[in-house]
Structure formats: structure tokens, C-alpha cells
Amino acid sequence: MAGVSTDSDIIRGAVERPAEFAQLYDRHAPAIQRFAARRAGSDAAEDLLSETFTVAFERRGAYDFDRENALPWLYGIVSTLLKRHRRQEARQWKSAQADPTSLVTEQSHDALEAELTMRRLRNAMQRMPARDRDALLLYAWADLDYEGVALALNVPVGTVRSRLNRARRTLRAALGRDAAQEVDHGRADPASIRP
């Protein structure tokens, strides 16, 4: 009984037998489309999905076959393509910034507060350098770990850590919080560690 092929095996096979590349599409298209839809909207997601796999197919011979999982590579391609869609993304964010005070009669105070918070976050994301925003969204929306983000953006892991740190500081500032108010995210409080 043959085992499941790795992405690397599929791409290697597709160099000689191009039809095999369809297996990679079947395996990863849903994740790439979800990411593209979240970044550029559902209207642009289908085109971005198609462009991503077209670029991947064209570059299949240059793939690093030591990497069994091609998903970070594909996220890197779609992130690069998203740069072309930045103007559309900015227009979407602007249109989403409706006057939140008009919601007072229709929604509760909590809903209005949530809308104001989202507006501050959208503004902060829009002003954030693209490299920091890309790292943050790959980490948060694509659910990649630091190493996966590094592979997707073709940068060292230390650079990913720096970009995510800057992005988090930007978002904290937009919310009027300091680092002491943040959730610990699973790290133990040094004072609570007993020798």
C-alpha cells in the first residue's frame, strides 16, 4: 500500500508529468482561497487563487524539494500577488468606516463599542507597513507558525518575530493598551515559577 504523497513528491512528479500538479491544487486551494478572501474580499479571491496556482505551476521546477509541505510557499506567492490588490483593499477599508454614531439607535452600546474598536484596528492595519501586516495576517489568518511565515515571506524567523512584535505594538497602541494589559498567551509568569 503506497503512502500519501508529500507536496514535494507531487511537485517533483509534476515537473515531468504536469497533470500531477492538480493534486497540489486539490490539497491546498481551499486554504489559499480563504486567505485571499479574507485579505482582498471574495470577489478577488477566485482570481488570486487562479493566479497563485498559475505562478506555482510555472515555478514548479524551482521548488525546494527538501520542503515536504508547500503551503508556506503558496502563501508566499499569494501574499506577493496581494500587493497588486492593495489599492482595492484600501478602498474596502475606507468604505467599511461608516459613521458609527448612526448605529446608536439601532444597536446596543456594546455593538457600538465593538464597531469603534474595529474601526481603530482597521485604521491601524491600514497605516501599518505592508511587511508587518503581511506577517501578522499570515500568522493570524493563515494559522502559520513563525517558521511557516518565514518560509512564506522568504525572510529569517528573527525577522518574522520583529515584524510581529511591531504589528502587535501598533495594534496595542490603537486600542490604547500597554503590554502589561495583554494576555500572556500561555507563557508562565516569572513570579509564579518556583525553584
Buried (B, 14 or more C-beta within 10 A) or exposed (E): EEEEBBBBBBBBBBBEEEEBBBBBBEBBBEBBBBBBBBBBBEEBBEEBBBBBBEBBBEEBEEBEEEBEEBBBBBBBBBBBBBEEBBEBBEEBBEEEEEEBEEBEEEBEEEEBEBBEEEBBBBBBBBEBEEBBBBBBBBBEBBEBEBEBBBBBBEBEBEBBBBBBEBBBEBBBEBBEEEEEEEEEEEEEEEEEEEE
